[in-house]
Structures are given as structure tokens and as C-alpha cells.
Amino acid sequence: MNISEIIILKQFIHYFLHLGFPAIIAYVFYRNQWKRAYLILLATMLVDLDHLFADPVFDPSRNSIGFHFLHSYVAIAVYFLLLLCKGNARIIGIGLLLHMATDFQDFHCW
């Protein structure tokens, strides 16, 4: 596998984890209201707004986890606590943790 194929695979996995996998989670676990659950999961991507406070805004050599305030370890602990809630709060927690896992694998697995 050459470098351009690896880059394409990385991008595919990144966007699948941000867009495709949440659709699967919404459909499997919230089948009766999967569209609403999917939209909530997509809305959790707004957590990336904290990147706007960094200089530079995007740095491919920077690990988001532990650097941006909404990607901090304290914030991640709060996202885990959201799993204990019911309803939309749990869905938000799932989406935020999925986002953190995606950012983690982007930096550590490639």
C-alpha cells in the first residue's frame, strides 16, 4: 500500500466514524427514532468549535485529545458521565465519546 492509498484510507475511516458509524448506532439502538438520534449524534461534532481557539486552528501534527478544552481529559470524563443519563443526554455522551475515539485513532493509529 503506497502513501496516497494510506491517506485515502485514513480519510475514509475518519469520515465513516464521524458520519457513517453514528447512523449505524442510531439505527441499531434507537430504531424508533433513529433520524432524531442520528441528528443529535451529528450535532456533537460541534465540539470541534474549540479548535477555533487554537493557533494554528488546524495542525496535523497536534493531538486534539488533551489539547483543546472540549477535548480535555476532564471533558471526556463528563462525556462518560452523560452515559449514565437517559434520553438525549445519553445520545450526546455517545456522540462525544465517539468523536473523541475518532480523534484519538486519527493521531495514534496513523
C-alpha positions in Angstrom: 0.0 0.0 0.0 1.5 3.3 -1.0 1.3 6.6 0.9 -1.6 8.0 -1.2 -3.7 4.9 -0.6 -3.0 5.1 3.1 -4.1 8.8 3.2 -7.3 7.9 1.3 -7.9 5.0 3.8 -7.3 7.3 6.8 -9.7 9.9 5.4 -12.3 7.2 4.6 -12.1 5.8 8.2 -12.2 9.3 9.7 -15.4 10.3 7.8 -17.0 6.9 8.3 -16.5 7.2 12.0 -17.9 10.8 12.0 -20.8 10.2 9.6 -21.5 6.5 8.9 -21.0 4.8 12.2 -23.3 7.2 14.1 -26.0 6.3 11.5 -25.5 2.6 12.3 -25.6 3.3 16.1 -28.7 5.4 15.7 -30.5 2.8 13.7 -29.5 -0.2 15.8 -30.1 1.4 19.3 -32.7 4.0 18.6 -34.6 2.3 15.7 -38.0 4.0 16.5 -36.4 7.5 16.4 -33.2 6.8 14.5 -33.3 10.0 12.5 -33.5 12.2 15.6 -30.8 10.2 17.3 -28.6 10.5 14.2 -29.1 14.3 14.0 -28.1 14.5 17.7 -25.0 12.4 17.1 -24.1 14.6 14.1 -24.6 17.7 16.2 -22.0 16.5 18.7 -19.4 17.4 16.0 -19.8 21.0 17.1 -17.4 20.0 19.9 -14.7 20.9 17.3 -15.5 24.6 17.7 -12.9 24.6 20.4 -10.3 24.3 17.6 -11.1 27.9 16.7 -9.3 29.0 19.9 -6.0 27.3 18.9 -3.2 28.8 16.9 -3.0 27.5 14.3 -6.6 26.3 14.1 -5.5 23.1 12.4 -2.2 21.4 12.9 -1.9 17.8 11.6 0.9 17.0 14.0 -1.1 18.0 17.0 -3.2 15.6 19.1 -6.6 17.1 19.8 -7.1 14.9 22.9 -5.7 16.8 25.9 -5.0 19.9 23.9 -8.4 21.6 23.1 -10.6 22.4 26.2 -13.6 20.4 24.9 -11.2 17.5 24.1 -9.6 17.6 27.6 -9.5 14.6 29.9 -11.9 16.3 32.3 -14.3 17.0 29.5 -14.0 13.3 28.4 -14.8 12.2 32.0 -18.0 14.4 31.8 -18.9 12.7 28.5 -18.6 9.3 30.2 -21.0 10.6 33.0 -23.5 11.5 30.3 -23.8 7.8 29.6 -25.5 7.4 33.0 -28.3 9.8 32.0 -31.3 8.9 29.9 -32.7 10.3 26.7 -30.9 12.9 24.7 -28.1 13.4 27.3 -27.0 9.7 26.7 -27.1 10.1 23.0 -25.0 13.3 23.3 -22.5 11.4 25.5 -22.3 8.6 23.0 -21.7 11.1 20.2 -19.0 13.0 22.1 -17.2 9.8 23.1 -17.3 8.6 19.5 -15.8 11.9 18.4 -13.0 11.6 20.9 -12.3 8.0 19.8 -12.2 9.2 16.2 -9.7 12.0 17.1 -7.7 9.5 19.1 -7.3 7.0 16.3 -6.6 9.8 13.8 -3.5 10.7 15.8 -2.3 7.4 17.3 -3.1 4.9 14.7 -1.8 6.5 11.5 
